[in-house]
Amino acid sequence: MRPTKSVSQMTRKLSKAERKAREEAEAKVVTNLKSKPEPCFPMIFNDEKRAIFDRLSALNENFTEADSISLSMLTISLYRYNELYEVLRTMDVLDERAASLEKRIHAYEKSITAHMNLLCIPLNQRLRLANDMARLAIEEKKLEQMNEQKPQEVNPLLAILEATKHRN
């Protein structure tokens, strides 16, 4: 895979349309710091979950609204993990239910790890995503332009020539 660069760091020539599309996509993906994450499932967020969400959101000032789903899922997984762990702590180690509870806790650990990885998207991947979005926008504009073009008018001389060919 070739490394992806920011539009400002590119040395190859870009058309004005391509540069503009890339800059817009890059702004959406890389530098969209104006939006703040919000819980995606506010109806199931109690005060404890909201506190966890707020602490997670404060960990990285670059989190945006686009990170809301992973932050929400991470919050829920952490909350459930803590709840299950508290119950496990009160159980006897030999209790058969403890083994089942440990499996559930392990599943939440995997979920926590997965959502934490999703929230740590490196800059080069965000730039690659921005480039892909820009390419898609450019292709969509080209298709729109092709669809808007009127069919070319028939040249009357060519029409006469074609008509004479068919008569012979």
Rosetta silent file (secondary structure, phi, psi, omega in degrees, C-alpha in Angstrom):
SEQUENCE: MRPTKSVSQMTRKLSKAERKAREEAEAKVVTNLKSKPEPCFPMIFNDEKRAIFDRLSALNENFTEADSISLSMLTISLYRYNELYEVLRTMDVLDERAASLEKRIHAYEKSITAHMNLLCIPLNQRLRLANDMARLAIEEKKLEQMNEQKPQEVNPLLAILEATKHRN
SCORE:     score description
SCORE:     0.000 S_00000001
   1 L     0.000  134.368  178.439    0.000    0.000    0.000 S_00000001
   2 L   -84.028  147.722 -179.880    1.307    3.400   -0.846 S_00000001
   3 L   -67.232  146.733  179.990    1.254    6.046    1.872 S_00000001
   4 L  -102.354  136.773 -177.822   -1.552    8.571    1.711 S_00000001
   5 L  -114.229  158.018  172.846   -0.785   12.264    2.007 S_00000001
   6 L   -68.762  153.723 -179.770   -2.790   15.292    2.914 S_00000001
   7 H   -56.964  -38.295 -178.628   -3.838   17.470   -0.037 S_00000001
   8 H   -67.570  -20.404 -178.850   -1.497   20.189    1.194 S_00000001
   9 H   -98.352   -4.761 -177.679    1.443   17.744    1.054 S_00000001
  10 L   -72.244  138.806  179.910    0.735   16.340   -2.421 S_00000001
  11 L  -104.077  -19.891 -179.501    3.322   17.120   -5.069 S_00000001
  12 L   -76.716  157.903 -177.822    1.514   15.738   -8.118 S_00000001
  13 L   -76.121  135.374  176.874   -0.704   17.966  -10.190 S_00000001
  14 L  -123.804  145.479  174.020   -4.402   17.895   -9.368 S_00000001
  15 L   -69.952  161.429  179.825   -7.238   19.501  -11.252 S_00000001
  16 H   -60.105  -40.793 -179.127   -9.072   22.256   -9.406 S_00000001
  17 H   -65.153  -42.852 -179.869  -12.145   20.038   -9.074 S_00000001
  18 H   -66.597  -42.758  178.869  -10.118   17.114   -7.736 S_00000001
  19 H   -61.051  -45.177 -179.107   -8.219   19.333   -5.283 S_00000001
  20 H   -63.144  -44.637 -179.670  -11.475   20.883   -4.043 S_00000001
  21 H   -62.741  -42.191  179.285  -13.172   17.486   -3.667 S_00000001
  22 H   -65.765  -40.949  179.262  -10.175   16.075   -1.782 S_00000001
  23 H   -64.210  -41.117  178.504   -9.995   19.090    0.513 S_00000001
  24 H   -64.776  -44.398  179.177  -13.708   18.833    1.309 S_00000001
  25 H   -65.189  -40.693  179.229  -13.473   15.105    1.997 S_00000001
  26 H   -63.389  -39.291  179.268  -10.346   15.602    4.082 S_00000001
  27 H   -63.886  -37.707  179.454  -12.103   18.285    6.119 S_00000001
  28 H   -67.949  -41.706 -171.690  -14.981   15.906    6.812 S_00000001
  29 H   -91.007  -41.653 -170.646  -12.803   12.978    7.831 S_00000001
  30 L   -96.000  -46.814 -169.793   -9.610   14.430    9.256 S_00000001
  31 L  -113.081   20.121  179.766  -10.205   17.880   10.589 S_00000001
  32 L   -79.156   74.672 -176.928  -13.895   17.888   11.467 S_00000001
  33 L   -95.382    2.756 -178.054  -13.302   18.984   15.039 S_00000001
  34 L   -74.847  -32.321 -177.913  -16.389   21.188   15.247 S_00000001
  35 L   -88.481  150.897  178.466  -18.730   18.344   16.140 S_00000001
  36 L  -117.813  146.803  179.445  -18.647   16.581   19.470 S_00000001
  37 L   -67.029  144.980  176.562  -19.641   12.976   20.115 S_00000001
  38 L  -131.983  145.955  178.359  -23.072   12.353   21.585 S_00000001
  39 L   -57.365  135.205 -178.971  -24.483    9.066   22.914 S_00000001
  40 L   -80.529  -20.729 -177.142  -26.262    7.162   20.160 S_00000001
  41 L  -124.697   64.559 -173.504  -28.679    5.472   22.545 S_00000001
  42 H   -60.917  -25.716 -178.238  -29.661    8.241   24.996 S_00000001
  43 H   -69.671  -22.775  178.567  -32.752    6.341   26.152 S_00000001
  44 H  -104.053    5.109  179.623  -30.631    3.570   27.701 S_00000001
  45 L   -90.572  116.193  171.763  -28.000    5.902   29.131 S_00000001
  46 L   -93.418 -174.524 -177.717  -28.330    6.422   32.850 S_00000001
  47 H   -61.923  -37.969 -179.780  -26.144    8.793   34.879 S_00000001
  48 H   -65.870  -45.140  179.507  -23.391    6.195   35.320 S_00000001
  49 H   -65.170  -39.479  179.346  -23.199    5.437   31.593 S_00000001
  50 H   -63.146  -38.594  178.830  -23.263    9.141   30.770 S_00000001
  51 H   -64.996  -40.679  177.716  -20.344    9.709   33.159 S_00000001
  52 H   -63.759  -46.166 -179.910  -18.355    6.913   31.470 S_00000001
  53 H   -58.920  -45.393 -178.770  -19.196    8.334   28.029 S_00000001
  54 H   -64.440  -39.079  177.444  -18.125   11.831   29.074 S_00000001
  55 H   -65.118  -41.914  178.506  -14.828   10.532   30.500 S_00000001
  56 H   -64.853  -43.262 -179.785  -14.114    8.601   27.293 S_00000001
  57 H   -61.209  -34.525 -178.031  -15.011   11.607   25.136 S_00000001
  58 H   -76.273  -14.690 -178.415  -12.616   13.779   27.126 S_00000001
  59 H   -65.000  -30.227 -176.790   -9.723   11.350   26.537 S_00000001
  60 L  -138.464  116.463 -179.038   -9.212   12.595   22.988 S_00000001
  61 L   -69.008  -10.202 -179.466  -10.089   16.096   21.847 S_00000001
  62 L   -89.667   -3.274  176.727  -10.204   14.824   18.253 S_00000001
  63 L   -65.002  136.768  179.895  -13.277   12.658   18.797 S_00000001
  64 L  -124.326 -175.403  178.799  -16.136   13.908   16.638 S_00000001
  65 H   -58.753  -29.709  179.779  -19.754   13.026   16.024 S_00000001
  66 H   -65.491  -20.902  179.570  -18.516   10.255   13.702 S_00000001
  67 H   -90.270    0.464 -173.902  -17.017    8.502   16.754 S_00000001
  68 H   -59.817  -41.322 -177.382  -20.330    8.517   18.642 S_00000001
  69 H   -65.173  -49.391 -179.816  -21.342    4.952   17.798 S_00000001
  70 H   -64.328  -39.352  177.598  -18.046    3.397   18.878 S_00000001
  71 H   -64.598  -39.689  178.534  -17.935    5.570   21.993 S_00000001
  72 H   -65.629  -45.524  179.546  -21.510    4.578   22.847 S_00000001
  73 H   -65.654  -38.951  176.915  -20.829    0.887   22.291 S_00000001
  74 H   -63.556  -41.906  178.219  -17.604    1.117   24.287 S_00000001
  75 H   -60.040  -48.163 -179.060  -19.478    2.830   27.117 S_00000001
  76 H   -62.967  -43.003  179.645  -22.156    0.137   27.209 S_00000001
  77 H   -64.081  -42.348  178.061  -19.550   -2.637   27.099 S_00000001
  78 H   -64.176  -41.851  179.680  -17.528   -1.051   29.915 S_00000001
  79 H   -62.196  -48.672  179.632  -20.648   -0.555   32.011 S_00000001
  80 H   -64.453  -39.338  177.750  -21.776   -4.174   31.534 S_00000001
  81 H   -58.631  -47.419  179.724  -18.240   -5.418   32.160 S_00000001
  82 H   -62.886  -41.610  179.041  -18.126   -3.536   35.472 S_00000001
  83 H   -61.793  -48.242 -179.137  -21.560   -4.811   36.503 S_00000001
  84 H   -65.392  -39.290 -179.359  -20.659   -8.431   35.726 S_00000001
  85 H   -64.483  -38.576  177.844  -17.266   -8.115   37.391 S_00000001
  86 H   -63.047  -41.695  177.708  -18.867   -6.821   40.601 S_00000001
  87 H   -65.018  -43.075 -179.753  -21.219   -9.835   40.674 S_00000001
  88 H   -61.009  -38.833 -179.628  -18.302  -12.194   39.965 S_00000001
  89 H   -61.574  -31.359 -178.550  -16.309  -10.721   42.866 S_00000001
  90 H   -84.297  -11.212 -176.839  -19.097  -11.655   45.287 S_00000001
  91 L   -85.699  154.104  172.700  -19.354  -15.254   44.013 S_00000001
  92 L   -72.584  139.472 -178.307  -17.554  -18.284   45.308 S_00000001
  93 L   -59.442  -31.847 -177.698  -14.804  -19.370   42.910 S_00000001
  94 L   -85.192   -5.192  179.581  -16.225  -22.915   42.841 S_00000001
  95 L   -64.470  131.451 -178.125  -19.725  -21.758   41.981 S_00000001
  96 H   -64.080  -30.184  179.817  -20.718  -23.195   38.585 S_00000001
  97 H   -69.109  -22.048 -179.242  -22.358  -19.925   37.604 S_00000001
  98 H   -64.101  -38.636  179.857  -18.986  -18.174   37.989 S_00000001
  99 H   -62.886  -43.248  178.143  -17.585  -19.975   34.932 S_00000001
 100 H   -63.641  -41.132  179.579  -20.526  -18.795   32.805 S_00000001
 101 H   -65.710  -37.488  178.042  -20.111  -15.283   34.141 S_00000001
 102 H   -63.910  -37.010  177.133  -16.390  -15.334   33.337 S_00000001
 103 H   -64.556  -41.780  178.353  -17.207  -16.243   29.719 S_00000001
 104 H   -65.544  -39.977  177.940  -19.584  -13.295   29.471 S_00000001
 105 H   -62.844  -41.236  179.325  -16.958  -11.003   30.994 S_00000001
 106 H   -63.283  -38.148  177.539  -14.416  -12.270   28.464 S_00000001
 107 H   -63.414  -40.509  177.722  -16.851  -11.483   25.625 S_00000001
 108 H   -68.023  -33.974  175.858  -17.190   -7.916   26.914 S_00000001
 109 H   -60.388  -42.607  177.839  -13.396   -7.645   27.113 S_00000001
 110 H   -63.774  -42.039  179.372  -13.236   -8.515   23.396 S_00000001
 111 H   -64.006  -42.234  178.582  -15.946   -5.973   22.621 S_00000001
 112 H   -60.944  -46.155  179.487  -14.120   -3.295   24.615 S_00000001
 113 H   -61.661  -43.437 -179.208  -10.879   -4.026   22.761 S_00000001
 114 H   -62.173  -45.474 -178.531  -12.621   -3.929   19.381 S_00000001
 115 H   -71.094  -31.620  175.965  -14.293   -0.573   20.048 S_00000001
 116 H   -66.846  -38.877  176.768  -11.097    0.897   21.439 S_00000001
 117 H   -64.595  -39.522  178.846   -9.327   -0.148   18.222 S_00000001
 118 H   -62.747  -32.437 -178.285  -12.074    1.458   16.148 S_00000001
 119 L   -81.066   -8.911 -178.599  -11.563    4.729   17.987 S_00000001
 120 L  -107.435   49.122  179.956   -7.821    4.724   17.303 S_00000001
 121 L   -70.879  119.777  179.822   -7.972    5.159   13.544 S_00000001
 122 L   -65.429  156.687 -177.853   -4.520    6.354   12.462 S_00000001
 123 H   -57.427  -41.424 -177.731   -4.230    9.548   10.455 S_00000001
 124 H   -63.105  -32.040  177.186   -3.080    7.750    7.291 S_00000001
 125 H   -72.731  -35.496  177.275   -6.273    5.662    7.303 S_00000001
 126 H   -66.783  -38.385  177.401   -8.394    8.788    7.761 S_00000001
 127 H   -66.105  -40.330  178.158   -6.537   10.403    4.834 S_00000001
 128 H   -62.447  -42.137  177.531   -7.081    7.282    2.714 S_00000001
 129 H   -62.200  -41.879  178.289  -10.784    7.420    3.556 S_00000001
 130 H   -62.235  -42.208  178.616  -10.843   11.108    2.592 S_00000001
 131 H   -63.650  -41.611  178.273   -9.159   10.304   -0.742 S_00000001
 132 H   -63.299  -40.982  178.380  -11.653    7.537   -1.441 S_00000001
 133 H   -64.565  -39.082  179.458  -14.530    9.883   -0.663 S_00000001
 134 H   -65.511  -44.272  178.345  -13.017   12.517   -2.970 S_00000001
 135 H   -59.087  -43.130  179.394  -12.625   10.012   -5.825 S_00000001
 136 H   -63.167  -42.873  179.013  -16.227    8.965   -5.394 S_00000001
 137 H   -62.543  -41.188  179.548  -17.414   12.595   -5.412 S_00000001
 138 H   -64.681  -44.359  178.978  -15.425   13.295   -8.599 S_00000001
 139 H   -63.299  -38.632  178.294  -16.835   10.224  -10.336 S_00000001
 140 H   -64.303  -40.808  177.972  -20.362   11.225   -9.307 S_00000001
 141 H   -63.887  -40.889  178.464  -19.823   14.722  -10.755 S_00000001
 142 H   -62.190  -42.650  179.039  -18.518   13.218  -14.008 S_00000001
 143 H   -64.061  -40.957  177.516  -21.584   10.974  -14.253 S_00000001
 144 H   -60.834  -44.442  179.639  -23.878   13.933  -13.613 S_00000001
 145 H   -62.736  -40.637  179.195  -22.141   15.921  -16.354 S_00000001
 146 H   -65.330  -39.210  179.994  -22.432   13.004  -18.768 S_00000001
 147 H   -70.669  -28.872 -178.949  -26.149   12.634  -17.977 S_00000001
 148 H   -80.552  -20.437 -178.164  -26.739   16.364  -18.420 S_00000001
 149 L   -65.357  136.328  178.050  -25.100   16.520  -21.854 S_00000001
 150 L   -79.291  148.496  175.839  -27.577   16.808  -24.684 S_00000001
 151 L   -62.635  142.793 -177.646  -27.328   14.311  -27.497 S_00000001
 152 L   -67.580  141.016  178.801  -25.338   15.744  -30.373 S_00000001
 153 L   -69.767  148.229 -179.863  -27.357   17.064  -33.255 S_00000001
 154 L   -75.976  131.444  177.055  -27.242   15.080  -36.446 S_00000001
 155 L   -71.960  122.933 -176.970  -25.091   16.678  -39.148 S_00000001
 156 H   -60.846  -34.236  179.089  -27.411   17.229  -42.147 S_00000001
 157 H   -66.307  -40.497  177.450  -24.653   16.404  -44.638 S_00000001
 158 H   -66.244  -36.000  178.267  -23.975   13.082  -42.928 S_00000001
 159 H   -63.163  -41.685  178.278  -27.709   12.352  -42.923 S_00000001
 160 H   -65.094  -42.595  179.154  -27.877   12.917  -46.708 S_00000001
 161 H   -61.117  -44.899  178.135  -24.802   10.722  -47.196 S_00000001
 162 H   -62.467  -41.013 -179.160  -26.349    7.942  -45.111 S_00000001
 163 H   -64.666  -39.267  179.565  -29.617    8.229  -47.005 S_00000001
 164 H   -70.253  -32.626  177.236  -27.821    7.909  -50.362 S_00000001
 165 H   -62.995  -41.820 -177.242  -25.917    4.844  -49.133 S_00000001
 166 H   -70.909  -26.078  179.081  -29.140    3.098  -48.260 S_00000001
 167 H   -74.638  -32.582 -177.510  -30.657    3.860  -51.677 S_00000001
 168 L   -80.215    0.000    0.000  -27.773    2.243  -53.545 S_00000001
